[in-house]
Amino acid sequence: MPISKQKTSKRVRQWTLLLISNRGKSITIKWFKTLLITTASILVLSLSASAWFGFLYKNSKESNQNLLNDLKNLQHKIVSLEHEKDILMARLIVTESRVEESIVKTDDSILADQAEVKKSKIEKKSAKPEIPISVSADDLIVYHQPDLNTLRVQYMLRNKGSKAQAISGRSVVILKNKENDNQKKWLILPRVPLVSGKPSGKRGRNFSIFNLKTMKFRANDQTGPGQYNIATVYIFSRTGDLLLEKDFPIGVKFKTVTSPKKKKSASLPAKKKIKTATPPKKIKPEAESVQKKKPIVAPPSEKKKPDTSIQVDHQSTSPADEIVVQSIPPKANDTTTTGQADPDEQKSTLEKTDESPAIIRE
């Protein structure tokens, strides 16, 4: 008989944790190794997950910051686009108003013959495009204020086109001398750069009119318009196109305007009154008989009224705090003086007063 091999049983090794208390009682914890490996695996997986989530959070934070920056840039761009839109809309309105005035009706039929095509081309080449003049400038005046050293220019701007829509643009006035071509000696109102001796049309005094408007210009520190003999008015549209160029002689329409001096009103009280008195004169014996017939008496109690003409003249020459006394010699043809009473009234005043009257020789 064959010898049977003995079956050997393998013993399963496992870790067992024994806990022994103070009283000698033991507590057995089986599958300790499996428990330890499971705990370590869970810890490693947790650390890996936290690292991955941290990486994702960092990327999302950076992307959010980039999106915020893009949002701010887009907001600034929206504001600039809105501003540009407003400017373009204003230009579009002005352009439409000009196009509606300069529309020319064209034929609907198409030319088929080559001769007619060539003829139309020749006519187009020969015909020069005319700039529609829809404004006019008249009544230019140049005047000087010597007390302020100011030179003023004004003219009347009129709308010769349609009154239903406003015409807007810019205007420039240049004062110059025909005999002198030096641009440095020209007076440009307002101050704008020149291109080939003319304004560029991009800058000037703005205007917007339906019917008419008085355009006014001013230049300070000017001695007078004597050095200029011609004024040129330039009118441009909003787009810078020249609408009108017109010359005015300024030698004819020149006037000097001085600012009025302030005069003190007669009703206002003065600081010190200006008194007028006549010097006493000796009476000759020959004139005593004539003086008795026509006595002219100035009562001492009555105050003479100051002459306003003398007061105005002395206010312009003497200070207000000084008292000016001016003697007025009597004339041969004068019978009475200002502020004196009539002979009938003087008799009544003499009866009331005991003082001797001052007799003035005629």
Sequence and secondary structure as in RCSB ss.txt:
>XXXX:A:sequence
MPISKQKTSKRVRQWTLLLISNRGKSITIKWFKTLLITTASILVLSLSASAWFGFLYKNSKESNQNLLNDLKNLQ
HKIVSLEHEKDILMARLIVTESRVEESIVKTDDSILADQAEVKKSKIEKKSAKPEIPISVSADDLIVYHQPDLNT
LRVQYMLRNKGSKAQAISGRSVVILKNKENDNQKKWLILPRVPLVSGKPSGKRGRNFSIFNLKTMKFRANDQTGP
GQYNIATVYIFSRTGDLLLEKDFPIGVKFKTVTSPKKKKSASLPAKKKIKTATPPKKIKPEAESVQKKKPIVAPP
SEKKKPDTSIQVDHQSTSPADEIVVQSIPPKANDTTTTGQADPDEQKSTLEKTDESPAIIRE
>XXXX:A:secstr
               EEEEE TTS EEEEE HHHHHHHHHHHHHHHHHHHHHHHHHHHHHHHHHHHHHHHHHHHH
HHHHHHHHHHHHHHHHHHHHHHHHHHS     SS   SHHHHHHHHHHHHHS       EEEEEEEEEEETTTTE
EEEEEEEEE S SSS EEEEEEEEEE TT   GGG EEES   EETTEE SSSSEEEEESSEEEEEEEEES   G
GG  EEEEEEEETTS EEEEEEEETTTSEEE         TTS  SS   EE       GGGHHHHHHS  EE S
SS     HHHHHHHHHHS TTS   EE    SS S  TT   HHHHHHHHHH  S  EE   
